[in-house]
Amino acid sequence: MSVKNVAVILAAGNGKRFGEDTPKQFLKVGGRVVLEYSMLGFQRHPLIDEFSVVAHPDYFDEVKSLAQKNNCTKLNKIIA
């Protein structure tokens, strides 16, 4: 039996308490979208085999775009 290490990024918040129209996980900080930092962290981590992102369906395309831009080959699923 093969064991996999799977990470899950929870990024489905709507950011209302943050007071912005765009959820904070999709805002830029230091030249990258906040979600990119998490995705790249798991992409580069040698012990993580794959990861999934939980996001609002309205942002699925944005998550896919970030994954393509950063060559996130370990992204397995985007979950609503």
HURA-V773251 format. One record per pair of residues at least 12 apart in sequence whose C-alpha atoms are under 6 Angstrom apart, sorted by the first residue. I is the first residue (numbers start at 1). J is the second residue. If there is no record, write none. Layout:
BEGIN
i=(I;I)
j=(J;J)
END
This chain:
BEGIN
i=(4;5;5;6;6;6;7;8;8;8;9;10;11;11;12;12;12;43;43;50;50;51;51;51;52;52;52;52;53;54;54;54;55;56;57)
j=(49;48;49;49;50;51;51;51;52;53;53;54;54;55;54;55;56;72;74;74;75;74;75;76;75;76;77;78;78;78;79;80;80;80;80)
END
